[in-house]
Amino acid sequence: MFLRLFYDEKLAHSSYLIGCQASGEAIVVDPNRNSGRYIDLARNEGLRVAHVTETHIHADFVSGARELAHRTGARLHLSGMGGSEWQYRFADAAGAELLKEGSCIRVGAIELSALHTPGHTPEHLAFLVADTKASADPMGALTGDFLFVGDVGRPDLLERAAKQRGTMVASAHQLFASLRRFRALPDYLQIWPAHGAGSSCGKSLGAVPQSTLGYEKRTNWAFAVEDEEEFVRLVLEGQPDPPRYFGFMKKINRDGPPLLDGAPRVERLPIVRLAPALAAGAAVVDTRPAQEYARGAVRGTINIPGNRSFTTWAGWLLPYDRDIYLITDGKDATTAERIARDLSGIGLDRVAGYFVGGESDGSPGDLDPQRILTVDAETVERSASAGAATVLDVRTAAEWREGHVPWARHLSLSEFPDRLEELPRDRPIVVHCQAGGRAAIAASLLLARGFAEVTVFPGGFAEWKASGRPIAGS
């Protein structure tokens, strides 16, 4: 048996290729849209991708199951469990086998047995994996978003992201029942989840990529709660806001993601095309580091640095119904294509081209340059206490409740697309977060929406607290 974990840091997502080296067949479980890497690995290991499956209809990325099966000719296996609203609508057209409780996928000598584990989603399946050449007993479980290292899948996404009202309490009860059933399995069972630390599919996922069921029984909070009503209260308590794009992902993965023709290709465009793109209402995203953007950028663009957090903030802030242009700091297409692939991973497929930052077309009047200035804690305290500026805290509501700068106003960065017009325009705005990253994005969005005087307090609340200045709300 061959097993390889693929981990996408920006999505905190794990997918798996499992192969039978005797038969040369392989199965890929929970793939994302970057299908080439599964195909390449299988080829390099002398395997053929013969089967593709996934544990559930994902909310945080575009599934690559349909794409991979299409490219390889593999048999597609999808859950047939759950209610009618969240059945796979493309299953018949794709020739997929619908899996039920107890269904078995055979990959040479490897067997994947389906267990219906509802709670995170109604159709969710876990797969018990057995290498029958060694033993008929399973050696591990692919638990998807049902059971993580240190946590369990959140049961509120169907209601909060997909707007299926009145479902999250019932889902929490289902999750409790699934856990009670699952705990009867052997302690030695390895646990291979679909997400790790940083994912919005749970509250406190561990950073270790795998565990065992016995260890989770000893350390995972969800197994320690015996009372069902208390479990329901705890699992729903304090769940972070789901990113805006989660609802769209649920629907696109249910209805069938569009097929791609390999990796995205992005055309480099002459800088003279930038002003017309902005005038036409396109989203122009400068992906350079915040410091570079602050030193000189084109007014009307927004800054989302192409780092580990890029995909999350792109999903919160970028439109699905307009063209998107990129500004990069690289002269070849490598950076732009990587970023376009990240965007494609969450369904933002309308990348129309890229520009190279810092280029000039020789006519500065066509592009309106801007700089973003920074201020220190002393300046923030002086101007805010005198009412001379609006201090805007763009951290999460949970961070705000734990303590914030006196005189500050709260509007989390995730709420910017819907609530920016609530902010006053009659005074300067000083933006801060915990340590600067989100504040830089927020400042670019404010300037793009016409707020005239915007500065950033880069040290943020961390610097404010370390300085011993007064704190409200803690």
N, C-alpha and C positions, 0 to 999 in steps of 0.2 A: 504494500500500500504506500502510495506517495501522497503527501499532504503539503500544501503550501498556502500560507496566509498572505494576502495582499492587503496592505494598510494604506489608506488615503488620509494623510494628516489633516488636510483642510476640511474634510467631511467627518473626520474621526470614525471612518468606516472600514470594517473588515469584510473581505470576501475570501472565498476559499476555492482552491482547485484540488480535487481528490482524484487520484488515478489508480487503476489496477495495472501494475507493471506487467502482469502476466498476459492480459488481454490487450493491452495498449489503449484501453478506453479511459476517459476522464469525465468528471462532472464538475461544473462550476456552480457554486452556491452564492447567491446574493451579489451577482456582479454589478458593477457600475458601468457607465457608458464607454469607458476606456477599454473596449473589447480587445484591442490589439495585444495588450500585455498578456492576457490569458492564452490567446492563440500562440503567441511567441514562446511562452514558457512550455506549453504542452508540446509544441514541435521540438523544442530543445531537449525535452525529457523523453522523446520517443513516444509521446501520447497523442491521442486524437480526442478533441472535445466532442463527445457523443451525446452528452446530456447537459441540460441547463435547468436550474430551478432557483426558487427564492422562497424565503420563509413567509413573506407577507407583502402587501401593497405598501411600498415605502413612502415616507412623507418627506424625507430630507435630501433625496437626490433622485435623479432620473434613473430608473432601473435600466441596466444593460442586458437583461435576460432576453428580451425579444431580439435586440440587435445581435447578440452573440449567437443565438440559435439561428438567426437568418444568415449570418456570415459563414457559419461552420456546417450548416445542415443538421445540427444536433436536435435531438428530441427535447421539446420544451415541456416542463412539468410545472403546473401552477395549482395553488390551493383552490379546491372547490367547496371549502367550508365557509361558514359565516352566513350572514343575511344576504338578501338579494341585492341590496343597495351597493355592496362592495364586492361583488363578483367581478372577475376579469372580463371585460366586455370584448376584448380582442382574442380571447382564447380559441374560439372556434376557427376564426380566420387564420390563426397561427398554427392550427393543428395541434394544440397543446393537450396533454393528458391532464385531466383534473384529478387532484389528489384528495383522498378522504383520510379519515382516521384509520391507521393501519396500512395505508398504501405503501408499497415498497418499490424503490428505484434500484435496479440492479446494474452495477457498473463492473462488469467482469465478476470478480469474487467479492467486490465491495457491495454492501447493502445499506441503503438509507431508508429507514422506516419512519413514516410520518406520524407525529403525535399532534393532535389538535390542542393548541395552547392559547385559547382566546384570552383577551384582557387588554393587551396593548392595542390590538385590532381584532375584530370578530373572526377573521379568516386565518389568523396566525397559525403557522405550523412550526414545530421543532422537528429535527431529524436525528434519530439515533443511528450512529454509524458503526457498522460491524465489518471487520475484515474476516470473512468466513473461512479463509485459509488457515487463520490462527485460532478463531473461536467463533461460535454462533452468538456469543454475548457481545453487546455493543461496547466499544472502547471510549466513545465520546458522543457528545450531542452538539449539533449546530443549533443554537438557541435563538438566533435572530435578535429581535428586540424584546423578547420575553424575559430572558434572564441574562443579566450582565455580571461582570466582576464587581461585586460590592453593591449592586443595585438591581432594580427591575424596570421594565419598560413602563413608561407613563401611560395611564389609561385615559387621559383627557384629550388626546390629540384629535380624535374623531369629532368631538364637540367643539373644541377651541380652534382647530385649524380647518377642519372640513365642514364646520357649521352644522353638524348633526346634533341638534339640541336634545338635551336630556339623556345623553348616552354615557357620560363619564362615570357616574356613580355605578350604573349597571356594569360597565366595563371593569371597574375596580373590583366588584364582587366576582366577576369572571376570572380576573387575574389571581385573586386569592385562591379560588378553587383550582386553577391550573397549577399554582405553586404547591398546594397540598398534595395534588396528584404526583407532581414531578419529584417531590422529596422522597417518595417511596422507591425511587431508582437507586442503584448501587452508588455508594460514596466515591468509588474509584473513577466514576464517569468523568471524563474530561469535558470541560465546558468551553465551547468555541462561540463567542457572541459576535454580533454584527457591528458592534460599536464599542468605542473606548472613551477615555476621558476627553471632555470637550464637546461631546455630542449633546444636542438638545433633546434627545429621545429619553432622557432620564435626568435625575437631579444630581447624582454624585457617583458617576461611573468611575471605576478604577482604571488606572493607567496600565496595569498589567494586561497583556493581550489575551490570556486564558487562565482558567482556574480548574478546580475540580468541584464536583457537586458536594463532596464531603466538606471541603473548605468553606464553600458558600453557606452550607448549613450552620457552620460554626460562627461565621463572621458577617454574613449578609443580613442587614437589618430586617429584610422582608421575611426571612425564615424564623426570626425570633418572635414575631407577633402572632400570638395564637388566637386572639379575639378578632373576628371578621370585621366588625364595625370599626374597631380601632385601626385595623389595617387600611380600611377604606379611607378613614380620616387622614392617616399619615401619608398614604401614597398620593393623595390629591393635594396635600398641604405643601405650599411653597414651590410648586412647579413653575419654572420660568416661563415667560411668554414664548409661545412657539413662533419662530420666524415667519414673516409674512408669506414666504414662498411655500411653506409646508402644505397649505390647502391646495395650491396649484399642483404640487408634486403628487399629492394623493390622486387627483383627478387624471393627470396625464398618465400615471402608472396604472390606474384602473382601466382607462380607455385605450391605452396603447401608445407608447412613446414613438414619435416619428423615427424612421430608420435613417441613419447617417450613412454617408459614403466615406467611411474611414475617418481619420482625424480631421478636425477643422483646419481649413486653410484660410489665412487672413492676408489680404492685400495691403502692402504699404502704400499710403496715399501721399500725394504732395501736400505741403502745408497750406497751400491756397484753398484746399477743400475744407479746411477746418471751420472757418467763419461761416460758410454756407450751411454746414452741418448743424452748427449751433443755432443759426437763424431758422432752420427748418424744424427745430424742436427735438433733435436727436439728443440722446444722453452721451456726453463725451466724458470718459472716465480716464483721468490721469493716474496711472498705476505706479508712478515713481514714489520713492520714500517721502514721507511727510516733510522732512527738512528741505528736500529739493523743491517740492511743490511750493513751500512757503517762501522760498527765495525768489521765485519767479514762475508764474503760471498764467494761463489764458483765462480771463474772466468768463464765467459761464460754465467752465468745466468743474467737475467734482473730483476729489482726491480719495481714492480707495487704494492704498498701497498693495502691491501684489505679493503680500506675505501670507503667513499661515491663516490669518483671519479674513483674507480677501473674499472667499466664497460665501462666508456667513454674511458679511456686510453687503455684498452684491445682491444676495437674495433678499435682504431686508429693503434695499434702497433703489434698485434698478428696475425699470419698467419692462414688462413682458410684451408690450404692444407697440414698441418703438425700436428703431435702429439704435445700435450701440456702437460707438467708436472708441478706440483705445488710444492712449498716449503712453508710450513706453520709453525707457532709457537705453534701449538696445537698437542698433542699426540693422541687425538681421531679424528675420521673422521668428526666431526661436522663442523669444520672450512672449511676443504677441500670440503665437500659436499655443503656448502653454496656458496663457490666461484665457484664451478663447475656449480651450478644452475644459478649464475649470468652470467657466460660465455655462458651457454646454452640459456639464454634469448636473446643473440645477435647472436646465431647460431654457436658459437664456441663449437662444441660438441665433439671434439677429445681430451678430457682430459683422458690421459692414466694412471694416477696415481699421488700419492703425496709422498713427503719426509718431514721429520720433520727437521726444521732448527737447526743447532748446533750439530747434531749427527755426529759421527765419525765411520768410518769402521776400524780404527786401522792401516790404511796405507795411511798416509797423501800425499804420492806421487801421489796417484790416483786423488786427487782433488787439484786444484790450488787455494789457498786462496787469497783473495784480501781485501784491506781496501780502503775506500774513505776518503781522508783528506779534511778538510775545511780550508778556508782562510777568512780573514776579509776585510773590505772595503779599509783599508790602503794598504794592500798587493795587492789587485786588482789594485788600482790606480798606485802604484809604478811599478808593472810588466807590466801593459798594456801600460802606457805612455812611457816606455822604449822599447816597442816592444818585450818584453821577453816572452809574453804569448798571446794566442788568448782568448779574453773574449767573451764568447758565450752567447747571450741572447736568451732564448728559449720560450719567451712569444709570444702572438699572434701579427699579423701585426698591429692591431689597438692599442695595448698597446705600441708597439715599436714607432709608429708615435706620440703618446702623450708625449714621452720623453724616453731617454735611456742613458746609460753610454757612455760617449765619448770613442772612440777607440774600442767599442764593434762591434761584427759581429752578424747579426740576422739570426737565423734559427729556426722557431717555432718547438716545439716538435712534432706537428702533421705532419711535413714534414720529420721527421727523416727516415722513411722507404725508401724514394726515393732519399734523397739528402745528406746522411751522407758523401759520398765519395767526396763531394765538399770541405770538411774541410781539412785544412793543417795538416800534421802529423809530421812536422819538429819542432814543439814547443809545450810546455804544453798548455792545454786547461783549462780555468776556466769557469765553467758553472753557470749561474744564471737565475732566473725567477723573479717573483714578491716577493715571500716570502719563497721559498725553495722547495715546493712540486714537481713541474715539473722538477726542476733542478736535484733532486735526481734520478728521472726516467731517465733523459737524460744522466746523468753520467754513469749509469749502462749500457745503450745502447752503449755508446761510448766505454767503456771498453770491452763489449762483442764483438764489431766489431774490436777490436785490437788496439784502440788508447791507447798509453802506459801511458802518464802522464795526468791524469784528476783529477781536484779538484773541489770542490763546494763552491760557495759563498752563504751560506744559508740565509743570511739576504736579499739578492737580491736587486732589484731596490727600494723596500720600504725602506730598511736601507740606501741605497746610497742617496736617495732623502732626507731622514730625517737628514742625516749628513751634509747637505748643500754643498755637492760636486757639481761640474759642471754637467749640464745636457744638452744633445744634442737633437735636434729635437722637442723640446716642443715649 
